[in-house]
């Protein structure tokens, strides 16, 4: 039957004609019954008749019989319900198109209420999610802050499958979109970042946006899980997928036929999962030796269900966001997109200050103090540490007029001591208004709160020793903690892990707080041998294979049990060691001597100092070294970064000097080591004691402007400064120009892929002019226009030492190209130059070609991805024919046609030095390329 005939048929006849199709495809009748009843087309007795019918198909038949008896209006309203509630009746949407259905004006005026079980469950999930996510984690369990009032975006850096940067996401909306997707077949968006960088709060924001229908997704169900909950299940415990979803989120109401779960199975693309903290269950996953789970009806251990979900064996097509600490890898085949969180940028930090402090006086005071301390700014680029500092400032400032932010030498230990002081003062103090003018005495606060503090520390250490981030009420009581102690804020209830809704388990406010308290317990312990403080150092010094999510269980069905291993990342133990170094430092001896025997404290400090001095020598001796053009190089391992952090926490110049002396190589590679701005203080603490010159490669990290400021004293000794891909702005270049021009020892300067503008380019030009040993400058992929290009070109023209310049990916255009042409004309030294991807047209190309005819030094010249046409080909051919000594000319991805290439081919016959002209990606067909097969130096592939 054609569509025209269908359009003329009455709705009653349509239902008769398509009766069997409706009976077979209509799965959910609840919404239809509710609306037909509400409009008076079915009476209560009619509904009961339908409900007494045994099978679903018979129920549909009965509904059709009843409404066809009610007339044309009832029949059209029946079809209109299917039309309006499209999610519930997704199977019938093609049928509506088939019958060319358009509602009449009369029926369109009628209301349809979506009471489908799936829709009701969606609304229930949104309501529960909104309630659970609208507040950020409480501070001392006494005050709550709305998420919308404090949430601030952080730097989100998408990475490709080789972990190379793909720029930065502009907003949270782009996280779920197609931007930076490297594997369209993958289903998981993998978010990684260091402790405290904001992974959990980012998921909370996503969940909250979804609850308000403000998230860019068509998912109608969102299920959130914290991975650590999977560690509470017994080895023998098994659960169905249905119970895992509903028991640990919420159950559907009024769904006797299990229509919601059926909908989830049929349309997994409508489901969104968030899994937070995969790294916390790596050890449990390593022990799995069960076969894969692929059936949603089969009960299995919850961890097995988790893996089956992540690798797409269950609910294939569902959307997933998984978070983990930096350093945990999962197989690329399951990852759709990978994003690294890099903390607050200076702009983010300013926004956070404005949100955190409502009083303008406090905003200005905090901003002034932060501006005076780049190191503190670096620490505050980590959202958790920033939150602690700001909360401590606000609380202690209300109690003590004289309180200011910590001084420039503040360590992480100092920050967590501040937090602990705040927790303890909130319990022991009367109303803040009564203490406004009181004198702050941290030692008195800690002495007064020593009993609960020691108990929390003991609890934290026990958790570290058994590898657990959760604790039970029984364990809390055994440590001597009371109900009143729990209100201090160190712990919070985790009711989400208990299906009954009661807080059967607890966790520390953050894993780093547990690490801090565990270190406190090691210092406070007067019973165990003093050497027990070193127990976690041994654990962290063991060499481990890189961790990778065990999707082999899902891919190959392997049942071979793995060897018992520690956590995939021992970062929590590394933090414990770091805090131990801080607590035993001389800077905090005045406080700790009020809490521990001074004799024991001195003994433990001596043990730690001896261990660090010995281990540093051993570690440096074991680092891989190799020889290169810059001399002896040493490639630093990530564990060495933790060693530097620990040395800085001790504040010991002796250990710093031993470390500096032990670095015998002249070049240190720290690339891809996840170095952040705060780490630069620790690095400088050691390097400033080095006597000899040094090369430093810190490419592909996250040091930012604050990090460069912290490295300022060390630039006096640096011959190689590689800071590519580090989010540097012009303010970093200002520091570099000042220091490098002062000491004039720099030979290599790498600044590729940062945020340098023409202002910074002028400063780089100053470095080129004033540093007589500078040989290499890489400043591509920045934000440099013709203005900056001219500054650089003039400086290069004056330099007699520079031989390699990389400008790929800027925007200098023809004007900048003309300036570089002048610089090249008689340059005595420059052998390598890249002006690729700079918007240079034939006009600029001709100027460059003309100038190079008078240059006998340049050997490698790249003009890739510009806008050169056949108009420039004759001049370039003249350059080739001049036989100046140029050996490599790259013209890839320009706009040459076969005519332009002919000029180059003819010129090559008169050139004996040129090894290749690369012309791949120009405007030639395969047939046209074949014309030049005889000239092997013309490269099309």
MARKOL-969242 format. One line per field, with one value per residue (C-alpha): residue number from 1; x, y, z negated. Coordinates in steps of 0.2 Angstrom, whole numbers. Layout:
BEGIN
resi <- [NUM ...] .
X <- [X ...] .
Y <- [Y ...] .
Z <- [Z ...] .
***
This chain:
BEGIN
resi <- [1 2 3 4 5 6 7 8 9 10 11 12 13 14 15 16 17 18 19 20 21 22 23 24 25 26 27 28 29 30 31 32 33 34 35 36 37 38 39 40 41 42 43 44 45 46 47 48 49 50 51 52 53 54 55 56 57 58 59 60 61 62 63 64 65 66 67 68 69 70 71 72 73 74 75 76 77 78 79 80 81 82 83 84 85 86 87 88 89 90 91 92 93 94 95 96 97 98 99 100 101 102 103 104 105 106 107 108 109 110 111 112 113 114 115 116 117 118 119 120 121 122 123 124 125 126 127 128 129 130 131 132 133 134 135 136 137 138 139 140 141 142 143 144 145 146 147 148 149 150 151 152 153 154 155 156 157 158 159 160 161 162 163 164 165 166 167 168 169 170 171 172 173 174 175 176 177 178 179 180 181 182 183 184 185 186 187 188 189 190 191 192 193 194 195 196 197 198 199 200 201 202 203 204 205 206 207 208 209 210 211 212 213 214 215 216 217 218 219 220 221 222 223 224 225 226 227 228 229 230 231 232 233 234 235 236 237 238 239 240 241 242 243 244 245 246 247 248 249 250 251 252 253 254 255 256 257 258 259 260 261 262 263 264 265 266 267 268 269 270 271 272 273 274 275 276 277 278 279 280 281 282 283 284 285 286 287 288 289 290 291 292 293 294 295 296 297 298 299 300 301 302 303 304 305 306 307 308 309 310 311 312 313 314 315 316 317 318 319 320 321 322 323 324 325 326 327 328 329 330 331 332 333 334 335 336 337 338 339 340 341 342 343 344 345 346 347 348 349 350 351 352 353 354 355 356 357 358 359 360 361 362 363 364 365 366 367 368 369 370 371 372 373 374 375 376 377 378 379 380 381 382 383 384 385 386 387 388 389 390 391 392 393 394 395 396 397 398 399 400 401 402 403 404 405 406 407 408 409 410 411 412 413 414 415 416 417 418 419 420 421 422 423 424 425 426 427 428 429 430 431 432 433 434 435 436 437 438 439 440 441 442 443 444 445 446 447 448 449 450 451 452 453 454 455 456 457 458 459 460 461 462 463 464 465 466 467 468 469 470 471 472 473 474 475 476 477 478 479 480 481 482 483 484 485 486 487 488 489 490 491 492 493 494 495 496 497 498 499 500 501 502 503 504 505 506 507 508 509 510 511 512 513 514 515 516 517 518 519 520 521 522 523 524 525 526 527 528 529 530 531 532 533 534 535 536 537 538 539 540 541 542 543 544 545 546 547 548 549 550 551 552 553 554 555 556 557 558 559 560 561 562 563 564 565 566 567 568 569 570 571 572 573 574 575 576 577 578 579 580 581 582 583 584 585 586 587 588 589 590 591 592 593 594 595 596 597 598 599 600 601 602 603 604 605 606 607 608 609 610 611 612 613 614 615 616 617 618 619 620 621 622 623 624 625 626 627 628 629 630 631 632 633 634 635 636 637 638 639 640 641 642 643 644 645 646 647 648 649 650 651 652 653 654 655 656 657 658 659 660 661 662 663 664 665 666 667 668 669 670 671 672 673 674 675 676 677 678 679 680 681 682 683 684 685 686 687 688 689 690 691 692 693 694 695 696 697 698 699 700 701 702 703 704 705 706 707 708 709 710 711 712 713 714 715 716 717 718 719 720 721 722 723 724 725 726 727 728 729 730 731 732 733 734 735 736 737 738 739 740 741 742 743 744 745 746 747 748 749 750 751 752 753 754 755 756 757 758 759 760 761 762 763 764 765 766 767 768 769 770 771 772 773 774 775 776 777 778 779 780 781 782 783 784 785 786 787 788 789 790 791 792 793 794 795 796 797 798 799 800 801 802 803 804 805 806 807 808 809 810 811 812 813 814 815 816 817 818 819 820 821 822 823 824 825 826 827 828 829 830 831 832 833 834 835 836 837 838 839 840 841 842 843 844 845 846 847 848 849 850 851 852 853 854 855 856 857 858 859 860 861 862 863 864 865 866 867 868 869 870 871 872 873 874 875 876 877 878 879 880 881 882 883 884 885 886 887 888 889 890 891 892 893 894 895 896 897 898 899 900 901 902 903 904 905 906 907 908 909 910 911 912 913 914 915 916 917 918 919 920 921 922 923 924 925 926 927 928 929 930 931 932 933 934 935 936 937 938 939 940 941] .
X <- [0 7 10 -3 -16 -10 -12 -30 -34 -43 -33 -45 -41 -22 -23 -33 -21 -5 -12 1 15 10 7 25 34 25 34 29 10 11 12 -1 -13 -10 -13 -28 -36 -32 -40 -56 -54 -52 -61 -54 -63 -54 -37 -41 -46 -29 -19 -27 -22 -7 5 12 6 -12 -12 -8 -21 -34 -29 -31 -49 -54 -49 -55 -72 -70 -69 -57 -52 -46 -37 -28 -23 -16 -4 -1 6 18 23 26 35 48 61 49 43 59 55 39 47 51 32 26 37 30 12 17 9 6 -5 -21 -23 -36 -26 -10 -19 -21 -8 3 12 27 24 35 45 61 57 51 68 77 69 72 91 92 84 96 111 106 105 121 132 125 137 156 164 161 175 175 157 150 148 143 147 137 146 141 148 165 168 182 188 206 218 212 225 219 233 234 238 257 253 258 248 234 232 219 200 192 178 170 158 172 176 162 163 172 187 203 196 209 200 182 179 183 170 180 185 201 205 222 230 240 233 222 222 203 198 184 177 177 166 155 152 148 136 128 126 118 105 100 100 114 127 130 124 109 111 95 103 119 127 141 154 169 181 187 169 174 187 175 167 172 181 166 153 143 131 121 123 105 109 126 117 102 108 123 113 94 80 66 49 33 42 36 40 58 56 70 83 76 78 96 101 92 99 116 120 108 118 132 145 157 171 182 199 204 221 214 209 223 229 212 211 228 221 207 208 189 184 176 158 148 130 120 110 126 131 149 161 158 176 173 157 167 180 167 159 175 180 163 158 143 132 143 140 138 147 160 172 186 198 215 231 245 255 241 239 225 225 222 209 196 200 190 199 213 213 226 221 235 228 224 232 235 218 209 218 212 194 195 201 186 174 182 183 167 176 186 198 202 204 216 226 227 232 246 253 252 260 275 277 279 282 266 257 264 258 241 240 235 216 216 232 224 208 217 227 212 201 215 218 199 197 213 211 194 202 218 220 239 237 244 247 263 280 289 297 281 281 267 269 266 250 244 249 238 224 226 227 211 202 209 204 187 184 193 188 174 165 177 171 177 195 196 211 219 237 239 250 250 260 247 233 242 246 228 222 236 224 212 226 237 221 218 236 236 220 228 244 234 225 242 249 235 232 215 207 192 189 175 166 175 192 188 183 198 209 201 191 174 159 164 181 173 166 183 183 198 185 169 156 154 136 137 145 131 115 105 111 119 137 145 162 172 187 199 195 208 221 235 228 228 247 250 243 251 268 263 260 277 285 274 277 288 286 292 310 316 321 302 300 309 297 288 305 309 292 294 312 307 307 289 284 272 254 241 223 220 208 217 204 191 201 209 200 216 214 232 233 246 259 254 259 257 246 248 254 263 260 251 266 277 267 269 288 287 277 289 303 294 288 306 313 322 308 295 306 299 281 286 296 280 273 287 302 316 329 318 315 333 337 324 330 347 341 331 346 358 345 342 360 364 349 352 370 364 350 361 373 359 352 354 367 372 383 376 381 379 390 386 367 357 339 330 317 300 306 320 307 300 318 320 303 308 325 316 304 318 325 343 356 368 358 355 373 376 363 370 388 381 374 390 382 382 364 348 333 317 305 288 291 275 285 273 277 278 292 303 306 313 323 331 334 346 353 358 371 379 396 397 387 372 360 342 328 311 301 283 279 268 279 270 276 277 289 301 301 306 320 327 343 348 348 365 373 362 369 354 337 323 305 295 276 275 262 274 268 278 281 292 302 304 313 323 329 334 344 351 357 365 375 378 381 366 369 352 335 319 302 292 273 270 260 273 267 276 280 290 297 306 313 319 327 336 343 349 358 366 371 386 386 368 367 350 333 316 301 288 270 268 258 271 265 275 280 288 295 304 312 318 325 335 343 347 355 367 371 387 384 366 365 348 331 314 299 286 268 268 260 274 267 276 281 290 297 305 313 321 326 337 344 348 356 374 373 389 383 364 363 345 329 311 298 284 266 268 256 269 263 273 277 287 294 301 310 318 323 332 341 347 356 368 369 382 379 361 359 341 327 308 294 281 262 263 254 267 260 268 271 286 293 304 313 315 321 334 340 341 351 363 370 373 376 358 355 337 322 305 290 277 259 260 250 262 254 264 270 278 286 293 303 311 314 324 334 340 349 361 363 375 373 354 350 331 316 301 285 272 255 254 242 247 238 246 248 257 268 274 281 295 300 317 322 324 328 310 301 282 280] .
Y <- [0 17 31 42 28 27 45 44 29 32 29 15 6 9 0 -14 -16 -15 -25 -39 -27 -17 -33 -39 -23 -14 -19 -7 -4 6 23 19 13 28 41 32 31 49 55 44 33 18 16 8 -9 -8 -6 -21 -32 -28 -31 -48 -54 -65 -62 -45 -48 -53 -37 -27 -36 -32 -13 -12 -21 -9 8 2 1 18 26 36 49 36 27 42 47 29 33 50 43 32 48 58 46 41 35 22 16 18 2 9 26 18 12 30 36 21 27 45 50 68 72 82 98 91 77 88 99 83 81 65 62 50 37 24 14 19 37 36 28 41 55 46 44 62 67 55 61 79 77 67 79 97 99 96 85 93 101 94 88 105 115 112 121 120 113 127 140 133 121 128 120 114 111 96 90 77 64 53 34 38 50 66 82 87 104 108 106 123 117 102 100 95 80 69 76 70 82 72 55 43 27 29 10 13 16 23 41 39 53 53 64 66 64 80 86 85 69 65 83 82 67 75 90 78 69 85 92 76 77 94 89 101 87 85 67 57 45 43 33 37 25 31 19 22 8 6 -1 -16 -20 -23 -39 -56 -67 -79 -66 -65 -53 -50 -36 -30 -29 -21 -7 -5 -10 3 17 15 3 7 9 1 -10 -28 -34 -28 -16 -4 -17 -24 -7 -5 -22 -17 1 1 17 26 21 32 25 34 24 34 28 12 12 9 -9 -14 -27 -35 -36 -44 -59 -62 -79 -81 -83 -69 -63 -60 -64 -51 -65 -74 -70 -66 -57 -38 -35 -47 -37 -21 -28 -35 -18 -8 -20 -20 -38 -31 -17 -14 3 11 27 27 39 30 39 34 41 45 30 18 12 3 -5 8 -3 0 19 31 47 50 66 71 84 96 107 125 138 155 161 146 150 168 162 150 164 174 160 155 171 182 197 208 211 193 191 205 199 181 187 198 184 172 184 185 166 157 141 142 146 131 120 129 123 107 109 99 108 125 120 116 132 143 134 135 153 158 148 153 171 172 167 176 193 191 174 175 162 151 159 154 138 130 111 99 93 111 112 96 102 117 106 96 111 118 101 101 120 117 104 112 130 141 152 160 178 175 171 184 193 177 172 157 143 128 117 120 115 99 95 97 86 73 59 59 64 49 37 44 41 23 20 27 17 1 4 8 -8 -19 -10 -3 14 10 6 -1 5 -9 -4 14 9 -2 13 23 35 41 48 65 62 58 75 83 80 68 54 54 40 30 25 22 6 -1 -6 -2 16 16 22 5 10 26 33 47 64 61 47 60 64 46 45 61 53 36 46 54 37 32 47 46 27 25 6 0 0 17 9 5 22 16 2 10 16 -2 -5 10 6 -11 -11 -14 -18 -4 -7 -11 -14 -32 -33 -49 -58 -51 -52 -69 -77 -80 -89 -89 -81 -68 -66 -56 -38 -22 -8 -3 14 16 34 33 25 38 52 43 44 62 67 57 67 83 79 74 90 103 116 106 100 114 106 88 89 94 77 65 62 74 59 48 61 65 46 44 60 53 36 45 57 42 32 46 50 32 28 44 38 21 28 40 26 15 27 24 34 36 48 60 76 86 74 61 60 53 48 51 39 44 37 49 64 57 57 75 79 70 79 96 91 87 105 97 106 92 79 91 94 75 73 87 80 63 69 66 68 84 82 77 71 73 72 64 63 72 86 99 117 113 100 113 120 103 101 119 114 101 109 125 116 109 117 112 117 106 103 100 92 95 93 87 91 103 115 131 149 146 131 142 155 142 136 154 151 136 144 151 134 128 126 116 123 112 117 112 108 115 128 143 161 176 179 163 170 186 176 166 182 190 174 168 185 188 172 169 150 143 134 125 133 123 131 122 121 134 150 162 178 192 199 183 182 199 192 176 188 196 180 175 192 192 174 171 152 149 136 129 138 128 140 132 130 145 161 172 183 193 205 192 184 200 202 184 186 202 193 178 189 196 179 171 155 149 135 127 136 128 140 127 131 150 163 174 175 184 198 187 177 192 196 179 180 195 185 171 181 180 171 162 148 144 126 121 131 126 139 126 130 148 154 159 162 162 180 176 160 170 182 167 158 174 177 159 160 171 158 144 137 132 113 109 120 116 125 111 116 133 141 141 139 137 156 152 137 147 156 140 131 145 142 123 127 138 123 133 117 115 96 94 105 100 107 95 100 116 120 116 107 97 113 119 102 102 118 109 93 102 112 96 91 105 101 88 93 92 75 77 88 82 87 75 81 94 95 81 66 48 48 65 60 45 58 61 43 45 59 49 65 71 62 60 48] .
Z <- [0 5 -6 3 -1 -19 -21 -16 -28 -44 -60 -64 -48 -50 -66 -58 -43 -54 -69 -69 -66 -82 -92 -88 -90 -105 -120 -134 -137 -153 -146 -133 -147 -158 -144 -137 -154 -158 -143 -146 -131 -143 -159 -175 -170 -153 -161 -173 -158 -149 -165 -168 -151 -153 -139 -132 -115 -120 -131 -115 -105 -119 -119 -100 -102 -115 -107 -90 -99 -105 -88 -77 -90 -102 -88 -83 -101 -102 -88 -94 -111 -101 -91 -106 -117 -105 -117 -124 -107 -97 -87 -80 -74 -57 -56 -59 -44 -34 -37 -34 -51 -55 -70 -67 -75 -87 -93 -94 -107 -118 -132 -133 -149 -147 -161 -153 -166 -157 -157 -175 -179 -170 -180 -196 -191 -187 -204 -214 -204 -206 -225 -226 -216 -219 -234 -234 -247 -264 -274 -292 -289 -295 -280 -262 -246 -230 -216 -204 -216 -216 -202 -190 -174 -174 -159 -149 -137 -124 -119 -104 -105 -107 -121 -111 -115 -104 -111 -125 -126 -127 -139 -147 -133 -121 -133 -126 -108 -93 -96 -98 -96 -89 -90 -84 -88 -106 -119 -134 -137 -148 -160 -168 -181 -197 -214 -218 -200 -199 -191 -204 -204 -185 -185 -198 -187 -172 -182 -189 -171 -165 -180 -174 -155 -152 -146 -127 -127 -121 -136 -146 -160 -169 -181 -192 -201 -211 -207 -225 -229 -219 -232 -246 -238 -244 -232 -231 -229 -213 -206 -191 -179 -183 -202 -199 -190 -201 -218 -218 -210 -212 -207 -195 -203 -196 -184 -186 -169 -170 -155 -161 -161 -145 -137 -143 -135 -119 -118 -127 -117 -128 -144 -151 -164 -175 -183 -195 -201 -191 -199 -216 -211 -200 -212 -213 -194 -193 -203 -192 -183 -179 -161 -152 -155 -139 -145 -155 -163 -170 -188 -191 -202 -201 -195 -181 -176 -177 -165 -153 -153 -150 -136 -127 -131 -140 -134 -119 -113 -130 -133 -147 -156 -166 -177 -184 -191 -178 -174 -172 -154 -146 -129 -115 -106 -120 -122 -111 -118 -131 -141 -154 -167 -170 -185 -186 -173 -180 -173 -181 -198 -197 -193 -208 -220 -215 -218 -234 -242 -242 -251 -240 -254 -255 -236 -235 -250 -243 -225 -232 -243 -228 -216 -228 -229 -212 -222 -231 -215 -207 -222 -220 -202 -209 -214 -230 -237 -232 -241 -256 -256 -253 -266 -279 -275 -276 -292 -301 -295 -304 -320 -319 -311 -308 -298 -281 -267 -270 -265 -249 -256 -260 -256 -254 -272 -277 -268 -276 -293 -289 -285 -301 -311 -304 -308 -326 -329 -323 -336 -351 -349 -354 -341 -329 -334 -352 -345 -332 -341 -348 -345 -334 -341 -330 -343 -356 -344 -339 -357 -362 -348 -349 -355 -340 -328 -333 -332 -314 -310 -316 -306 -290 -292 -295 -278 -269 -276 -270 -254 -258 -256 -266 -284 -294 -310 -319 -314 -318 -336 -338 -335 -349 -339 -345 -336 -341 -333 -316 -315 -314 -295 -292 -288 -278 -276 -260 -260 -241 -245 -255 -247 -263 -262 -279 -281 -284 -278 -279 -269 -272 -264 -250 -248 -250 -267 -272 -266 -276 -292 -289 -289 -305 -313 -308 -316 -332 -335 -350 -351 -334 -329 -323 -306 -303 -296 -280 -276 -262 -254 -250 -243 -231 -226 -218 -199 -192 -175 -167 -172 -158 -161 -159 -145 -140 -150 -138 -122 -124 -138 -147 -164 -169 -187 -188 -202 -217 -214 -224 -217 -199 -205 -222 -222 -239 -246 -238 -246 -263 -260 -255 -270 -281 -275 -278 -296 -300 -293 -303 -298 -307 -322 -333 -331 -331 -347 -356 -350 -350 -361 -354 -356 -346 -333 -331 -329 -315 -307 -306 -299 -286 -281 -280 -269 -257 -255 -251 -240 -230 -226 -221 -211 -201 -198 -190 -178 -160 -151 -133 -123 -111 -101 -118 -127 -141 -144 -158 -156 -172 -178 -186 -202 -203 -203 -219 -226 -222 -230 -246 -246 -245 -259 -270 -267 -269 -259 -263 -254 -239 -237 -237 -224 -213 -215 -210 -193 -183 -166 -157 -150 -160 -150 -160 -145 -147 -166 -171 -179 -185 -191 -209 -205 -198 -216 -220 -205 -207 -226 -219 -203 -211 -220 -204 -200 -182 -167 -163 -149 -154 -143 -150 -134 -136 -154 -163 -171 -165 -170 -188 -185 -174 -188 -201 -190 -188 -199 -189 -172 -176 -173 -159 -141 -135 -139 -131 -137 -122 -125 -143 -142 -143 -140 -136 -155 -155 -140 -150 -164 -151 -142 -159 -165 -149 -143 -160 -160 -141 -141 -133 -117 -113 -116 -113 -115 -102 -105 -119 -120 -114 -105 -96 -113 -118 -100 -103 -119 -110 -97 -112 -118 -100 -99 -116 -118 -107 -110 -105 -91 -90 -92 -91 -92 -81 -84 -94 -91 -81 -67 -55 -68 -79 -64 -59 -76 -75 -57 -62 -77 -67 -54 -67 -75 -70 -80 -76 -63 -66 -67 -68 -65 -60 -63 -66 -55 -49 -31 -17 -27 -39 -25 -17 -33 -34 -16 -21 -36 -24 -10 -17 -33 -38 -49 -47 -39 -44 -43 -44 -39 -36 -40 -41 -28 -15 3 19 15 0 8 22 10 1 17 23 7 6 22 13 -2 -1 -19 -21 -18 -24 -20 -24 -16 -20 -21 -14 0 14 32 49 49 37 47 59 45 35 51 52 34 38 54 44 35 19 9 3 0 -6 0 -6 3 -4 -4 6 22 36 52 65 73 58 55 72 68 53 63 77 64 55 71 67 49 41 23 20 13 13 17 7 16 9 7 21 35 46 51 50 69 69 55 66 79 66 62 71 58 42 32 34 20 21 7] .
***
